[in-house]
Amino acid sequence: MISHSIWIVGSSRSGKTTRLVENFCTWLSGENNISAPFYTKNSGQTKAGVLQSVSHLEKTAPRVLVLAANSENRRKLADKIVTATQGKYPVRTKTMLGFFQDEVILFWPLLIHSLNLKAQFPLRLRPETEQELATKLWHDRLDAVTLRRGGVNEYRLVRRILDVFQLAAYSGIPCEDIAEILQTGWDENTRDLEPDFLASLLLDWRNWCWERGLLTYGMISELYQKLLGDRYYQQQLIQRYQAVLADDVDDYPALARELFDFFLDQGAVGAFSYNPDGAVRLGLGADPNYLEGLAGRCEIERLTTSPSPGLTDQLLTPMVELVTESMMLSSLPNSVQLIQTTARAELLRKIAEEITQAITSGRVKPEDIVIIAPGLDAIARYTLVEILDKQNIAVQSLQDQTPLITSPVIRALLTMLTLVYPGLGRLIDREAVAEMLVVFSKHPHSPLPTPHSLFPTPIDPVRAGLIADYCFVPHPDHPHLLPVSAFERWDRIGYAASTAYSEILQWLETQRSQAAESSLLNPTALLYLAIQDFCCRDSHLPYDQMAVLRELLETAQHYWEIDTRLQQTTPKISGGEITTIGEFIQLLRRGTVTANPYPLSPIGTDTKAVTLATIFQYRSSKKFHPWHFWLDIGSPLWAKGGAANLFAAPLFLRDRLGKPWTAADEDLLEEARLRRILADLLSRVGEKVYLCHSQLAVNGQEQTGMLLPLVHTFM
């Protein structure tokens, strides 16, 4: 086997992933005589009885562990390996957290034995379910005084506390030691919650979940650290893998370093890629400085040239000097243009006009344009989509995290549940009924209505409003719809609308009668039936609309799966199923963002559309576009972590574990983050960068961000 490991360092798009794949092929080449050891059957036997149940799963497994930073990059890396090896070798490509989860579930019998857990198959909680269950568990302890001290509402405070647990687990800190880290890291004058109180909440939460076999990402990481310290698991791990290949380790948690160190200590070979300008997930659990320590154990290879260079060499140095050192330049190169207005609404119109003119003149294609913003509010998203859509220019949001409830079809399906199941009448109103009628009566060959476009439906909004006013009977337990003839002037509804309404009414009556006979399908199956009968009949929906429906079904399936597990320990009283349905509807109506469905992106060629993304989304996707439009260039959010920076994240970095976080530290972090963002984005633009600036922000305040000196060079 090759005796040394390799550490590949390079900026964005410098060919690090390609070099990793080449290294993988070298490992498998016949001249190094390691192809056979990597792929021969594992003849070793397990060292303990608790491991016998998993040994047969690994007998034909590849001996190379391949890791990527996120799911999208994992699929791309797997495709590159399959192409390079012509599909001759089976390779399991995982994200770091995906690997932790698989290992914890695979060796769950060992954890049951060592931690004295209840013998039951573990279930992973999705973020939205984790939030709701933790809120219920802590509700009595999070009184008004505690919320006032925290300075946020109950929803945000619960999320913050859960994030602390996740950060600690990623850093390799046991739950029992969280209080000590917070005690030394938080200043007493600015401390919102007592560390001991916060830690006690997390310990109660962890024990409550363990008793029921429920796991969060934080708990999975904590359990994996315990697993990694077990000698029986260590024996299995080194038998299964003789090499590790990890891409973009600057986005890995500190716990990954412990795994890599173990492999290297046992004589395994490793190949790692590292981007000094990356660290996209810094603030979300990544610890790039700690992972960089692996370089000392490897042969370092630096990549300086890019196969598809961006504008980094031309623009990075002058831009950074302008921002950080207030250097005066006469102007920036012609590849940088400025779009400036007083009001933000005018700025959005000018951006759309510039894009429209460039596309219609043939200077650029829609798929070659990206609009990047530090934070995309609903107004900006709607305005840009609406204007460009009128010009027949499609807009695609990258990894859209819009709550499910913003979709009309989701609201219609939830309204349907309140009309079928009894006892949910307080969750429905006339407006919701009217919207459901419009959505459910769509033409069989028309797409679902969207917020940006209207499609012909037999029941238009006006007729739906009339039907809801005269045919909907509100009731706390049995809300229902009357026949259209209940409306004296039902002739005004028209034949097509009356027929469509009668079909919807008949469908609801059938499902309601089955509910009365206790023969109705469970809510997830009922949602699927409604989607089949009303949303997908005789039509093929676009990917984005189908993804929303898949997301709803996956969320509902998970919700009732967890509810079934909870009933094993705390059986519900009569009518508990209706209570669960009501809680599910309220969960989505609160605007909870649920986990994305699988697959995360459509299969096939990319959509011919302008891309709309936040900084974090675009950097994570590692895409490249010839034209960039940087929105709100004067916003202070460019230097802030925003949603990509969890509460108390700096306290759990291994190189400064528990050290107090000061204002000076925050300034240094913002300056370093801004430089990384500039370097990364400039490497992903091929021809032009448009700096888009409005003197007034969306709230009417003057823009005073750190990138404002770039605007001043045009004056």
C-alpha positions in Angstrom: 0.0 0.0 0.0 1.0 3.6 -0.5 2.9 4.6 2.6 2.0 8.3 2.8 -1.2 10.3 3.0 -1.8 13.4 0.9 -3.2 16.8 1.9 -4.4 18.8 -1.2 -4.7 22.5 -0.7 -6.3 24.9 -3.2 -8.8 27.6 -3.7 -12.3 27.1 -5.1 -12.4 25.5 -8.6 -8.6 24.7 -8.5 -9.2 21.0 -9.2 -9.0 19.6 -5.7 -11.9 17.1 -6.2 -10.4 16.0 -9.6 -7.1 15.4 -7.9 -8.7 13.3 -5.2 -10.4 11.1 -7.8 -7.1 10.7 -9.6 -5.6 9.7 -6.3 -8.4 7.2 -5.8 -7.7 5.6 -9.2 -4.0 5.5 -8.3 -4.8 3.5 -5.2 -6.8 1.0 -7.3 -4.2 0.7 -10.1 -2.5 -2.6 -10.5 1.0 -1.1 -10.2 0.5 -0.3 -6.6 -1.0 -3.8 -5.9 -3.6 -2.6 -3.5 -6.8 -3.2 -5.6 -7.2 -6.7 -4.3 -6.8 -5.9 -0.5 -9.3 -3.1 -0.9 -12.0 -5.3 -2.4 -11.4 -8.8 -1.2 -13.9 -10.4 1.1 -13.4 -9.7 4.8 -12.5 -13.0 6.4 -12.1 -11.6 9.8 -14.5 -12.5 12.5 -16.2 -10.2 15.0 -14.7 -9.9 18.5 -17.9 -9.8 20.4 -21.3 -11.4 20.2 -23.0 -8.0 19.9 -21.2 -7.4 16.6 -22.2 -10.6 14.9 -25.4 -9.2 13.5 -23.5 -6.6 11.4 -20.5 -8.7 10.2 -22.3 -10.1 7.2 -23.1 -6.6 5.9 -19.5 -5.8 5.5 -18.0 -8.9 3.9 -18.1 -7.5 0.4 -17.8 -3.8 1.3 -15.1 -1.7 -0.4 -12.2 -0.9 1.8 -12.1 2.8 1.0 -14.2 5.3 3.0 -15.2 8.2 0.7 -16.6 11.4 2.3 -18.0 14.7 1.1 -19.1 17.9 2.7 -22.9 17.8 1.9 -25.4 15.6 0.0 -25.2 17.5 -3.3 -21.4 17.3 -3.4 -21.5 13.7 -2.3 -23.6 12.8 -5.4 -21.2 14.7 -7.7 -18.2 13.1 -6.1 -19.7 9.6 -6.5 -20.5 10.3 -10.2 -16.9 11.4 -10.8 -15.5 8.3 -9.2 -17.9 6.0 -11.1 -16.9 7.7 -14.4 -13.2 7.6 -13.7 -13.3 3.9 -12.7 -15.8 3.0 -15.4 -18.1 1.6 -12.7 -15.8 -1.3 -11.9 -15.6 -0.7 -8.2 -18.6 -0.3 -5.8 -18.0 2.8 -3.7 -20.0 4.1 -0.8 -19.9 7.9 -0.7 -21.2 9.5 2.5 -21.4 12.9 4.1 -19.7 13.0 7.5 -22.9 13.2 9.4 -24.4 10.5 7.2 -21.5 8.2 8.1 -22.0 8.9 11.8 -25.7 8.0 11.5 -25.1 4.8 9.6 -22.5 3.6 12.0 -24.6 4.4 15.1 -27.6 2.5 13.7 -25.4 -0.4 12.4 -23.8 -0.8 15.8 -26.8 0.1 17.9 -26.6 -3.3 19.7 -23.2 -2.3 21.0 -24.4 1.0 22.2 -27.4 -0.6 23.9 -24.9 -2.9 25.8 -22.4 -0.2 26.8 -24.9 2.6 27.7 -27.6 0.3 29.1 -30.2 1.7 26.7 -33.6 0.2 26.0 -33.5 -2.4 23.3 -35.5 -0.8 20.5 -34.7 0.3 16.9 -33.6 4.0 16.9 -35.5 6.6 14.9 -33.9 9.9 13.8 -35.9 13.1 14.5 -36.1 15.6 11.7 -35.5 19.2 12.8 -39.2 20.2 12.8 -40.2 17.3 15.0 -37.2 17.8 17.3 -38.3 21.4 17.8 -41.9 20.5 18.6 -41.1 17.7 21.1 -38.4 19.7 22.9 -40.8 22.6 23.2 -43.4 20.4 24.8 -40.9 18.9 27.2 -39.5 22.2 28.3 -42.7 24.3 28.2 -43.3 24.3 31.9 -39.7 25.3 32.7 -39.5 28.1 30.0 -41.7 30.6 31.9 -42.2 34.2 31.0 -39.2 35.3 33.2 -36.9 32.9 31.4 -38.1 34.0 28.0 -37.6 37.6 28.9 -34.1 37.0 30.0 -33.4 35.1 26.8 -34.7 38.1 24.8 -36.5 35.9 22.2 -39.8 34.0 21.9 -40.2 30.4 23.0 -39.7 29.0 19.4 -36.3 30.8 19.0 -35.1 30.0 22.5 -35.8 26.3 22.1 -33.9 26.4 18.8 -31.0 28.1 20.4 -30.7 25.6 23.2 -30.9 22.6 20.7 -28.2 24.2 18.6 -25.9 24.4 21.6 -26.3 20.6 22.1 -25.5 20.0 18.4 -22.5 22.3 18.4 -21.1 20.6 21.5 -21.6 17.1 19.9 -19.9 18.1 16.7 -17.0 19.4 18.7 -16.7 16.2 20.7 -17.9 17.7 23.9 -20.1 15.5 26.1 -23.5 16.9 27.1 -22.4 16.8 30.7 -19.5 19.3 30.0 -21.7 22.0 28.2 -22.3 24.0 31.3 -18.6 24.4 32.0 -17.9 25.6 28.4 -20.7 28.2 28.6 -19.7 29.3 32.1 -16.2 30.3 31.0 -17.3 31.5 27.5 -20.2 33.8 28.4 -19.6 37.1 30.2 -21.7 37.4 33.3 -23.1 40.8 32.2 -24.3 39.5 28.9 -25.4 36.0 29.9 -29.0 35.4 28.9 -29.5 32.0 30.6 -27.7 30.3 33.4 -25.4 27.7 31.9 -26.4 25.1 34.6 -30.1 25.6 33.8 -29.5 25.3 30.0 -27.4 22.2 30.5 -30.0 20.6 32.7 -32.6 21.1 30.0 -30.4 19.4 27.5 -29.6 16.5 29.8 -33.4 16.0 30.4 -34.0 16.2 26.6 -31.2 13.6 25.8 -32.4 11.2 28.5 -36.0 11.6 27.3 -35.1 10.8 23.7 -32.8 7.9 24.7 -35.7 6.2 26.6 -37.8 6.3 23.5 -35.1 5.4 21.0 -35.2 8.9 19.4 -32.0 10.5 18.0 -31.2 13.9 16.7 -28.1 14.8 14.7 -26.4 16.1 17.9 -27.2 12.8 19.7 -26.0 10.8 16.8 -22.6 12.6 16.9 -22.3 12.2 20.6 -23.1 8.5 20.4 -20.6 8.1 17.6 -17.8 9.6 19.7 -18.6 7.0 22.4 -18.6 4.3 19.7 -15.3 5.4 18.4 -13.8 4.9 21.8 -14.9 1.3 22.0 -12.2 -1.3 21.2 -14.5 -3.7 19.6 -15.8 -1.1 17.2 -12.2 0.0 16.5 -11.3 -3.5 15.4 -14.3 -3.6 13.1 -13.5 -0.2 11.6 -9.9 -1.0 10.7 -11.0 -4.3 9.2 -13.6 -2.6 7.0 -11.5 0.4 5.8 -7.9 0.7 4.8 -8.1 4.1 3.3 -10.1 7.3 3.6 -10.8 9.9 1.0 -12.4 13.2 2.2 -13.3 16.2 0.1 -13.6 19.7 1.5 -12.6 18.9 5.0 -12.7 22.6 5.9 -16.5 22.0 6.2 -16.2 19.0 8.6 -16.9 19.0 12.3 -14.1 18.6 14.8 -15.3 15.0 15.6 -14.2 14.1 12.0 -10.6 14.8 13.0 -10.7 12.1 15.7 -11.9 9.6 13.1 -9.2 10.5 10.6 -6.5 10.5 13.3 -7.6 7.0 14.3 -7.3 5.8 10.7 -3.8 7.3 10.3 -2.7 5.9 13.7 -3.7 2.4 12.5 -1.6 2.7 9.3 -4.4 3.5 6.9 -3.8 5.9 4.0 -5.7 9.1 3.6 -6.4 11.8 0.9 -7.9 15.1 2.0 -8.8 18.3 0.2 -8.8 21.6 2.0 -9.8 25.1 0.8 -8.4 28.0 2.9 -11.1 30.2 1.4 -13.9 27.7 2.1 -15.2 27.1 5.6 -18.8 27.6 4.4 -20.2 25.8 7.4 -18.1 27.7 10.0 -20.7 28.7 12.6 -22.8 25.6 11.8 -20.4 23.1 13.5 -17.5 23.0 11.1 -14.0 23.5 12.6 -11.6 24.2 9.7 -8.6 25.2 11.9 -8.8 22.0 13.9 -9.1 19.9 10.7 -6.1 21.7 9.2 -4.0 20.1 11.8 -4.1 16.9 9.8 -1.8 18.5 7.2 1.1 17.8 9.5 0.6 14.1 9.1 0.4 14.2 5.3 2.4 15.1 2.2 1.1 18.5 1.2 0.2 19.2 -2.5 -0.7 22.8 -3.4 -2.9 23.5 -6.5 -2.4 27.0 -7.8 -4.0 27.0 -11.3 -7.6 26.5 -12.1 -8.9 24.7 -15.1 -11.7 27.3 -15.4 -10.3 30.4 -13.8 -12.6 33.1 -12.4 -11.9 36.7 -11.6 -10.0 36.0 -8.3 -6.6 37.0 -9.5 -7.9 40.2 -11.1 -10.2 41.4 -8.4 -9.6 39.9 -5.0 -6.6 41.9 -3.9 -8.0 45.4 -4.9 -11.4 44.6 -3.4 -9.9 43.3 -0.1 -7.6 46.4 0.2 -10.5 48.7 -0.5 -12.7 47.1 2.2 -10.1 46.3 4.9 -7.4 49.0 4.5 -9.5 51.8 2.9 -7.1 51.9 -0.1 -8.0 54.5 -2.7 -8.3 53.3 -6.3 -9.4 55.3 -9.3 -11.7 52.5 -10.5 -12.2 48.8 -10.6 -11.8 46.9 -13.9 -14.5 46.9 -16.5 -15.6 43.4 -15.5 -17.2 45.1 -12.4 -20.3 47.2 -13.0 -22.5 49.2 -10.6 -26.3 49.3 -10.5 -27.2 52.0 -8.0 -30.5 53.6 -6.9 -32.0 55.4 -3.9 -34.9 53.0 -3.1 -34.6 49.2 -3.0 -37.7 48.7 -5.0 -36.2 50.7 -7.9 -33.0 48.6 -7.5 -34.9 45.4 -8.0 -36.6 46.7 -11.1 -33.3 47.9 -12.6 -31.6 44.5 -12.0 -34.5 42.7 -13.7 -34.3 45.2 -16.6 -30.6 44.7 -17.0 -31.0 40.9 -17.0 -33.9 41.1 -19.5 -31.9 43.3 -21.9 -28.8 41.1 -21.7 -30.8 37.9 -22.4 -32.9 39.4 -25.3 -29.8 40.9 -26.9 -28.1 37.5 -26.9 -25.2 38.6 -24.7 -25.8 35.9 -22.1 -28.1 32.9 -21.5 -30.5 32.7 -18.5 -28.6 29.7 -17.1 -25.4 31.8 -17.0 -26.8 34.3 -14.6 -27.0 34.2 -10.8 -28.4 36.7 -8.3 -26.7 36.4 -5.0 -27.8 38.1 -1.8 -26.7 38.0 1.8 -30.3 37.4 2.7 -33.3 37.0 0.4 -36.5 38.5 1.8 -39.9 37.6 0.4 -40.3 41.0 -1.2 -37.1 40.7 -3.3 -37.8 37.1 -4.2 -41.3 37.9 -5.4 -40.4 41.1 -7.2 -37.6 39.5 -9.2 -39.5 36.4 -10.1 -42.6 38.4 -11.1 -40.8 40.9 -13.4 -38.7 38.3 -15.1 -41.6 35.9 -15.4 -43.5 38.5 -17.4 -40.6 38.6 -19.8 -40.7 34.8 -20.2 -37.5 34.4 -18.2 -37.6 31.5 -15.7 -36.1 32.0 -12.3 -34.9 29.1 -10.1 -34.3 29.4 -6.4 -31.3 27.5 -5.2 -32.1 25.1 -2.3 -35.2 27.1 -1.5 -36.0 26.9 2.2 -39.5 28.4 2.0 -42.0 27.0 4.5 -44.4 24.5 3.2 -47.4 26.5 4.2 -46.6 29.2 1.6 -47.7 26.7 -1.1 -51.5 27.0 -2.0 -51.7 23.2 -2.6 -50.3 22.5 0.8 -52.8 24.8 2.4 -55.6 23.2 0.4 -54.6 19.7 1.6 -54.5 20.8 5.2 -57.9 22.3 4.8 -59.1 19.0 3.4 -58.0 17.2 6.6 -60.1 19.5 8.7 -63.2 18.7 6.6 -62.7 14.9 6.8 -61.7 14.3 10.4 -64.1 15.4 13.2 -63.0 17.8 15.9 -60.9 20.1 13.8 -63.5 22.8 13.0 -61.6 25.6 14.8 -58.7 25.2 12.3 -60.8 26.1 9.2 -62.4 29.3 7.8 -64.2 30.4 4.7 -61.1 31.7 3.0 -59.3 28.4 3.4 -62.3 26.5 2.0 -62.5 28.8 -1.1 -58.8 28.3 -1.8 -59.1 24.6 -1.5 -61.9 24.6 -4.1 -59.8 26.6 -6.5 -56.8 24.2 -6.1 -58.8 21.0 -6.2 -60.8 22.0 -9.3 -57.8 22.6 -11.5 -58.0 21.4 -15.1 -56.6 17.9 -15.5 -53.9 19.1 -17.9 -53.0 22.4 -16.1 -50.2 22.8 -13.5 -51.2 23.6 -10.0 -51.7 27.3 -9.2 -48.7 29.2 -8.0 -48.3 32.6 -6.3 -46.8 34.0 -9.5 -49.2 32.7 -12.2 -52.9 31.9 -12.8 -54.2 28.8 -14.6 -57.7 28.1 -15.8 -59.8 26.2 -13.2 -63.5 25.4 -13.3 -63.9 27.1 -9.9 -62.3 30.5 -10.1 -61.6 32.6 -6.9 -64.9 34.5 -7.3 -67.1 31.4 -7.6 -65.1 29.7 -4.9 -65.8 32.7 -2.6 -69.6 32.5 -3.3 -69.6 28.7 -2.6 -67.7 29.2 0.6 -70.1 32.0 1.7 -73.3 30.0 1.1 -72.4 26.3 1.2 -69.8 26.1 4.0 -71.2 25.3 7.5 -68.7 26.1 10.2 -68.8 23.9 13.3 -66.2 23.1 16.0 -66.6 19.4 15.6 -68.2 18.8 12.2 -67.6 21.5 9.7 -69.0 20.5 6.3 -70.0 21.7 2.8 -73.6 21.7 1.5 -74.7 20.9 -2.0 -74.4 23.8 -4.5 -78.2 24.0 -4.5 -78.1 25.4 -1.0 -77.2 28.7 -2.7 -80.4 30.2 -4.0 -78.7 31.7 -7.1 -76.6 28.6 -7.7 -77.2 29.1 -11.4 -74.6 32.0 -11.2 -72.0 29.3 -10.4 -72.2 27.8 -13.9 -72.2 24.2 -15.1 -68.4 23.6 -15.1 -67.9 25.0 -11.6 -71.0 23.2 -10.2 -69.8 19.9 -11.6 -66.3 20.3 -10.2 -67.7 21.3 -6.8 -70.0 18.3 -6.8 -67.1 16.0 -7.5 -65.1 17.5 -4.6 -68.1 17.3 -2.3 -68.7 13.6 -3.2 -65.0 12.8 -2.5 -65.1 14.5 0.9 -68.4 12.8 1.8 -66.9 9.4 1.0 -63.8 10.0 3.1 -65.9 11.4 6.0 -68.2 8.4 6.0 -65.2 6.1 6.1 -63.9 8.1 9.0 -67.2 7.6 10.9 -66.9 3.9 10.3 -63.2 3.9 11.5 -62.2 2.4 8.2 -60.5 5.5 6.8 -56.8 5.4 5.9 -54.3 7.1 8.1 -53.7 10.8 7.5 -50.5 10.2 5.4 -52.4 7.8 3.1 -55.3 10.2 2.9 -53.0 13.0 1.8 -51.5 10.7 -0.8 -55.0 9.8 -2.1 -56.0 13.5 -2.3 -52.8 14.3 -4.2 -53.4 11.5 -6.6 -57.1 12.4 -7.2 -56.8 16.2 -7.3 -53.2 17.3 -7.9 -51.7 14.7 -10.2 -54.6 13.3 -12.2 -53.8 13.0 -15.9 -50.9 15.5 -15.6 -47.2 15.6 -14.9 -46.2 18.4 -12.5 -43.0 20.4 -12.8 -40.2 19.3 -10.5 -40.6 22.2 -8.0 -44.3 21.5 -7.5 -43.7 17.8 -7.2 -40.9 18.4 -4.7 -43.4 20.3 -2.4 -45.8 17.4 -2.4 -43.1 14.9 -1.7 -41.9 17.1 1.1 -45.4 17.1 2.7 -45.7 13.4 2.4 -42.3 12.7 3.9 -43.0 15.1 6.7 -46.3 13.5 7.5 -45.0 10.0 7.3 -42.2 10.9 9.7 -44.5 12.8 12.0 -46.8 9.8 12.4 -43.9 7.4 12.7 -42.6 9.3 15.7 -46.1 9.6 17.1 -46.5 5.8 16.9 -43.2 5.4 18.8 -44.3 7.9 21.5 -47.6 6.0 22.0 -45.6 2.9 23.1 -44.5 4.8 26.2 -47.3 7.2 26.7 -50.6 5.9 25.2 -53.0 8.6 24.2 -56.5 8.8 25.5 -59.6 8.4 23.2 -59.5 11.0 20.4 -55.7 11.2 20.5 -55.4 10.7 16.7 -57.5 13.8 16.1 -55.2 15.7 18.5 -52.2 14.6 16.5 -53.7 15.7 13.2 -54.5 19.1 14.7 -51.0 19.5 16.0 -49.6 18.5 12.6 -51.7 21.1 10.9 -50.6 23.8 13.4 -47.0 22.8 13.1 -47.0 23.5 9.3 -49.1 26.7 9.7 -46.6 28.2 12.1 -44.2 28.4 9.1 -41.9 25.6 10.2 -39.3 24.8 7.5 -39.2 21.0 7.1 -36.4 18.9 5.8 -35.9 18.8 2.0 -37.2 15.8 0.1 -35.0 13.3 -1.7 -33.6 13.8 -4.3 -32.8 17.4 -3.6 -32.3 18.3 -7.2 -34.0 17.2 -10.5 -32.4 14.5 -12.5 -31.1 15.5 -16.0 -29.9 18.7 -17.5 -30.1 22.0 -15.5 -33.1 24.2 -16.0 -32.7 27.1 -18.4 -33.3 29.7 -15.7 -31.7 32.5 -13.8 -30.5 31.3 -10.4 -31.5 33.1 -7.2 -29.5 32.2 -4.1 -28.2 33.4 -0.8 -24.4 33.6 -0.2 -24.5 30.4 1.9 -26.6 28.4 -0.6 -24.5 29.4 -3.5 -21.1 28.7 -1.8 -22.4 25.3 -0.6 -23.5 24.3 -4.0 -20.1 25.1 -5.5 -21.7 26.3 -8.8 -20.1 28.6 -11.4 -21.8 31.3 -13.5 -20.3 33.8 -16.0 -22.5 36.7 -14.7 -23.0 37.5 -11.1 -25.4 40.1 -9.6 -24.5 40.8 -6.0 -27.6 42.2 -4.4 -27.6 44.7 -1.5 -23.8 45.2 -1.7 -24.0 47.9 1.0 -25.8 45.6 3.5 -24.0 44.8 6.7 -25.2 41.2 6.3 -22.4 40.5 3.9 -20.0 40.2 6.8 -22.5 38.6 9.2 -23.1 34.9 9.6 -26.8 35.3 9.7 -28.8 32.1 9.6 -25.5 30.3 8.8 -24.1 31.1 12.3 -25.6 29.2 15.2 -25.9 30.6 18.7 -22.7 30.4 20.8 -20.9 28.7 17.8 -17.4 30.3 18.5 -17.3 28.8 22.0 -17.1 25.3 20.7 -14.2 25.7 18.3 -11.4 23.4 19.5 -8.6 26.0 19.2 -10.5 28.3 21.6 -12.7 26.0 23.5 -14.7 27.9 26.1 -12.7 31.1 25.8 -14.6 34.3 26.2 -15.9 35.8 23.0 -15.3 39.5 22.8 -16.3 42.3 20.4 -12.8 42.4 19.0 -13.0 38.6 18.2 -16.3 39.3 16.4 -14.7 42.0 14.3 -11.8 39.8 13.3 -14.2 37.0 12.5 -16.3 39.2 10.2 -13.3 40.5 8.4 -12.0 37.0 7.8 -15.4 35.8 6.7 -15.8 38.7 4.2 -12.4 37.9 2.7 -13.3 34.2 2.3 -16.7 35.2 0.7 -15.0 37.5 -1.8 -12.4 35.0 -2.7 -14.9 32.2 -3.1 -17.4 34.1 -5.1 -14.8 35.7 -7.4 -13.5 32.2 -8.3 -17.1 31.3 -9.3 -17.7 34.2 -11.8 -16.4 34.0 -15.3 -17.0 37.4 -17.0 -18.9 40.1 -15.1 -19.9 41.1 -11.5 -22.7 43.6 -11.0 -22.6 45.4 -7.7 -26.2 46.2 -6.9 -26.7 49.0 -4.3 -29.6 51.0 -3.0 -28.9 53.8 -0.5 -31.9 52.7 1.5 -32.5 49.2 2.7 -35.9 47.4 2.7 -36.6 48.9 6.1 -35.8 52.4 5.0 -32.5 52.7 6.8 -29.3 53.8 5.1 -26.9 51.0 4.0 -23.6 51.1 5.8 -22.0 47.7 5.2 -18.3 46.8 4.9 -18.5 46.5 1.1 -19.7 50.1 0.6 -16.1 51.3 -0.4 -16.5 49.2 -3.6 -19.5 51.5 -4.5 -17.5 54.6 -3.8 -14.9 53.7 -6.5 -17.6 54.5 -9.1 -18.2 58.0 -7.8 
